């Protein structure tokens, strides 16, 4: 009886592992496709963004256009980084406190 139960549990665990592996493979394929779409979209945006720069070359020197583009990209990068860090700070403390509480509870239960 005990051996049959153990074999049944092992088969069930093996089936679950196989199902999770199949789902992980499907998710990895979907993730790769989304990353490819993002790269392709970035290329399209870069191509379209060159149009105003080409038009500006008629009225501004190239070095000034480069300076303006660099300044704009730097400002955008700074803003996105600040927002990302704020989001991480907002999410992290609750998670850290939860992990600390769980660790304390685990130590109490062992001691």
C-alpha positions in Angstrom: 0.0 0.0 0.0 2.7 2.5 1.0 4.8 1.6 -2.0 1.8 2.1 -4.3 1.1 5.5 -2.8 4.7 6.5 -3.2 4.8 5.4 -6.9 1.5 7.2 -7.5 2.9 10.4 -6.0 6.1 10.1 -8.0 4.1 9.7 -11.2 2.0 12.7 -10.4 5.0 14.8 -9.6 6.7 13.7 -12.9 3.5 14.6 -14.8 3.4 18.0 -13.2 7.1 18.6 -14.0 6.5 17.7 -17.6 3.5 20.0 -17.8 5.4 22.9 -16.3 8.3 22.2 -18.6 5.9 22.4 -21.6 4.4 25.6 -20.3 7.9 27.1 -19.7 8.9 26.2 -23.3 5.8 27.9 -24.7 6.4 31.0 -22.5 10.0 31.2 -23.6 8.9 31.0 -27.3 6.4 33.8 -26.7 8.9 35.9 -24.8 11.4 35.5 -27.7 8.8 36.5 -30.2 7.8 39.6 -28.1 11.5 40.6 -27.8 11.9 40.2 -31.5 8.9 42.4 -32.1 10.3 45.0 -29.7 13.6 45.1 -31.5 11.9 45.4 -34.9 9.7 48.2 -33.5 12.7 50.0 -32.2 14.3 49.8 -35.6 11.1 51.2 -37.2 11.0 54.1 -34.7 14.7 54.9 -35.3 14.1 55.0 -39.0 11.1 57.3 -38.7 12.9 59.5 -36.2 15.6 60.2 -38.8 13.2 62.1 -41.0 13.0 65.3 -38.9 16.8 65.2 -38.4 17.3 65.1 -42.2 15.0 68.1 -42.5 16.9 70.0 -39.7 20.2 69.5 -41.5 19.0 72.1 -44.0 18.8 74.8 -41.4 21.1 73.8 -38.5 24.7 72.6 -38.4 25.2 68.9 -37.8 27.0 69.4 -34.5 24.0 71.3 -33.1 21.6 68.6 -34.2 23.7 66.0 -32.5 23.8 68.1 -29.3 20.0 68.5 -29.3 19.4 64.8 -29.9 21.9 63.9 -27.1 20.3 66.3 -24.7 16.8 65.1 -25.4 17.8 61.4 -25.1 19.7 62.2 -21.8 16.6 63.9 -20.4 14.4 61.0 -21.4 16.8 58.5 -20.0 17.0 60.4 -16.7 13.3 60.7 -16.3 12.7 57.0 -17.1 15.4 55.9 -14.7 13.9 58.0 -11.9 10.5 56.6 -12.4 11.8 53.1 -12.6 13.7 53.5 -9.3 10.7 55.1 -7.6 8.6 52.0 -8.7 11.3 49.7 -7.4 11.5 51.5 -4.1 7.7 51.4 -3.7 7.6 47.7 -4.4 10.7 46.5 -2.6 10.0 47.4 1.1 6.9 45.4 1.4 8.6 42.4 -0.2 11.6 42.7 2.1 9.5 43.1 5.2 7.5 40.0 4.2 10.6 37.9 3.7 12.0 39.1 7.0 8.8 38.2 8.8 8.7 34.8 7.2 12.4 34.2 8.2 11.7 35.2 11.8 8.7 33.0 12.0 10.7 30.1 10.6 13.4 30.6 13.1 10.8 30.8 16.0 9.2 27.5 14.8 12.6 25.7 14.8 13.8 27.1 18.1 
